[in-house]
C-alpha cells in the first residue's frame, strides 16, 4: 500500500514515524477522515478548513498549505487506484523532548493513507454509555484529536452490552453524540441535533444537514429519544438509522425492524451529502 508521508509517496513498509513523535507518545495531533467518491475527495475544503482551525487552536503549525495537502491527496488517490475509498490525514506535532510542553521549534508529521470505502449504512441499536461522558467544557470536544479514548471506552461498553453503538452524554446529562457520529432526532416535525456547546463535534455532514435540510441545534436529553419519530446517525462515511437505545425502540417501531424512515430517505436522496 502506498502512503503519503511528509511530502512524498512511499510504500507503507518503508514509512517511518519517529518513536519520539508526540502524536504517538501524547496524542498531540489531529486527524480528518475523508470519503473518496468517483476518485475525488468529498467536501475537501470543509475538512481542510476544520483541520486548519483545529491546528490554530492547538498552536500546532501546519507544514503544508491547504493547496499542497489537496494535491497530496490527489496524488495518493491516483497512485492507489481506489475510486471509492477513505482518506485519513493525520497531523502530529512531531518529535519533542520528554514532557508535556510542546517544543518551540516543532517539526510536524503529516501522514495520509487511503483504504477502500467502508460504507456505514446498517441500522443501529445503541446504548447510552455509562463508562464515560463527553466533556462539553473542553475545547477538545470540538476537535478531531488523536485522543479518542472516550469514544473507545464507549464503543467497548456498547459491544459488551450487545449493542452496535454508544451515545455519549455530557457532564450535564444531555446528549452530545455517538462514539463516531452526529445524532439527529426528528421530534414533532423538527430535525434536531445537539449543539456544539453541549459537546457535539462540528461534523462536516452535520453542517451540511443543518444548511440544506432545515435542521436545528437544540439541547437534547435521553427523554427526547422517547419523543422522537426517527433518529439518524451521520458522519463522513455514512448515514444510518438509529432504531433503538437501551432496548427501547425509536418512533414506536419494534426493535430489530424497519430501515430508513422519511427523514433518512430524504437525506439519502441529497447528492450533496
SVG drawing of the C-alpha trace seen along z (x, -y; Angstrom):
<svg xmlns="http://www.w3.org/2000/svg" viewBox="-45 -29 59 38">
<polyline fill="none" stroke="black" stroke-width="0.4" points="0.0,0.0 1.2,-3.5 1.0,-6.3 1.9,-10.0 4.3,-10.9 5.9,-14.3 5.9,-15.3 6.3,-12.1 4.7,-8.9 6.2,-5.8 5.3,-2.2 3.8,-1.7 6.6,0.9 9.1,-1.9 7.2,-4.6 8.7,-5.5 7.3,-7.6 9.9,-8.6 9.4,-6.8 9.5,-10.2 6.7,-11.6 4.3,-13.3 1.3,-12.0 2.3,-8.5 3.5,-9.4 0.9,-12.0 -1.8,-12.0 -0.7,-15.5 -2.3,-16.0 -5.4,-15.9 -6.9,-13.8 -9.5,-14.0 -11.4,-11.1 -12.5,-12.0 -14.7,-10.0 -13.4,-9.5 -16.2,-9.1 -15.6,-8.7 -11.9,-9.3 -12.4,-12.7 -12.3,-13.6 -15.7,-14.8 -16.2,-18.1 -12.4,-18.5 -12.3,-22.3 -14.5,-21.8 -12.3,-19.1 -9.1,-21.1 -10.7,-24.3 -11.6,-22.3 -8.1,-20.9 -6.6,-24.4 -8.9,-25.7 -8.0,-22.8 -4.3,-23.3 -4.7,-27.0 -6.4,-26.2 -3.7,-23.8 -1.0,-26.2 0.2,-23.3 1.9,-24.6 0.7,-23.2 3.8,-22.4 1.9,-22.4 -0.7,-24.8 -4.2,-23.6 -3.5,-23.5 -0.4,-21.3 -2.5,-18.9 -5.1,-18.8 -2.5,-17.9 -1.1,-15.3 -4.5,-13.6 -5.0,-13.7 -1.6,-12.1 -2.3,-9.4 -5.7,-8.6 -4.1,-8.3 -1.3,-6.1 -3.7,-3.9 -6.2,-3.4 -9.1,-3.5 -12.1,-5.4 -14.4,-4.6 -12.4,-4.9 -11.5,-6.6 -8.6,-9.0 -7.2,-9.6 -5.0,-12.7 -3.1,-12.6 -1.2,-15.6 1.0,-15.3 3.3,-17.9 6.3,-15.7 9.2,-14.9 10.0,-16.5 11.8,-16.1 10.1,-14.3 7.4,-16.4 4.1,-17.9 5.2,-21.4 5.5,-21.4 8.8,-22.2 9.1,-25.8 10.6,-24.5 8.1,-21.8 8.5,-19.9 5.1,-18.3 4.4,-14.9 1.8,-14.6 0.6,-11.1 -2.1,-10.5 -3.4,-6.9 -6.0,-5.5 -8.2,-2.5 -11.3,-1.0 -14.6,-2.5 -16.2,-1.1 -19.8,-2.3 -21.7,-2.9 -25.4,-2.1 -26.6,0.7 -29.3,0.0 -28.0,-0.7 -29.1,0.5 -27.4,-1.7 -26.9,-2.1 -26.3,-5.2 -22.7,-4.9 -22.2,-4.6 -18.5,-4.3 -17.6,-7.9 -19.1,-11.2 -18.3,-14.0 -16.6,-17.0 -18.5,-19.9 -16.3,-22.4 -13.1,-21.2 -12.1,-22.8 -11.0,-19.3 -14.7,-18.3 -14.7,-20.5 -11.6,-18.8 -10.8,-15.6 -7.9,-15.0 -5.7,-11.9 -7.0,-11.1 -10.2,-9.1 -10.2,-7.2 -13.7,-8.3 -15.1,-7.0 -13.1,-3.8 -14.4,-3.2 -18.0,-3.9 -17.7,-1.6 -16.2,1.2 -19.1,0.8 -21.6,1.0 -20.1,4.2 -20.1,5.7 -23.8,4.8 -24.7,6.3 -25.2,3.1 -23.7,1.6 -23.0,-1.9 -23.0,-4.1 -24.5,-7.5 -22.4,-9.9 -23.9,-12.2 -22.2,-15.4 -21.4,-16.4 -24.9,-17.9 -26.6,-14.7 -27.6,-16.0 -27.0,-14.0 -23.8,-15.0 -23.2,-12.5 -22.4,-8.8 -18.9,-7.4 -18.3,-8.2 -21.3,-10.1 -23.6,-13.1 -27.0,-12.4 -30.2,-13.8 -33.7,-13.4 -36.9,-14.1 -39.3,-15.5 -42.7,-17.0 -41.7,-17.8 -38.4,-19.4 -35.0,-17.9 -32.8,-18.5 -29.1,-17.9 -27.2,-18.6 -25.3,-22.0 -21.6,-22.2 -21.8,-23.9 -23.1,-20.5 -20.1,-18.6 -21.1,-17.7 -18.2,-17.6 -18.8,-20.1 -19.0,-17.4 -18.8,-18.0 -22.0,-16.2 -23.7,-17.7 -23.1,-21.1 -24.5,-20.1 -27.7,-18.8 -28.0,-22.0 -27.6,-24.1 -29.6,-22.1 -32.3,-20.4 -33.6,-22.9 -32.1,-21.0 -31.7,-23.0 -29.4,-22.8 -31.2,-22.2 -30.3,-20.8 -31.5,-17.1 -31.8,-14.7 -32.4,-11.0 -36.1,-11.7 -36.2,-13.2 -35.3,-9.8 -38.7,-8.6 -40.4,-11.5 -38.6,-11.1 -40.3,-9.9 -37.0,-9.0 -33.2,-9.1 -30.3,-9.2 -26.5,-8.9 -24.3,-10.7 -20.6,-11.1 -18.4,-11.5 -18.7,-7.7 -22.4,-7.2 -25.9,-7.9 -27.5,-5.2 -30.9,-4.7 -30.8,-4.5 -33.6,-2.1 -33.3,-1.6 -31.5,-2.9 -31.1,-0.8 -33.6,1.7 -36.3,-0.8 -37.4,-1.5 -37.3,-4.9 -40.6,-6.0 -42.7,-3.2 -41.2,-0.6 -40.4,2.8 -36.7,3.3 -35.0,5.1 -37.4,3.9 -37.6,1.1 -34.9,-0.7 -34.9,-4.2 -37.6,-6.5 -38.8,-9.5 -36.1,-11.8 -33.2,-9.4 -34.7,-8.7 -34.7,-12.5 -31.1,-12.8 -30.0,-9.8 -31.7,-11.4 -29.5,-14.5 -26.5,-14.1 -24.6,-16.8 -24.5,-14.7"/>
</svg>
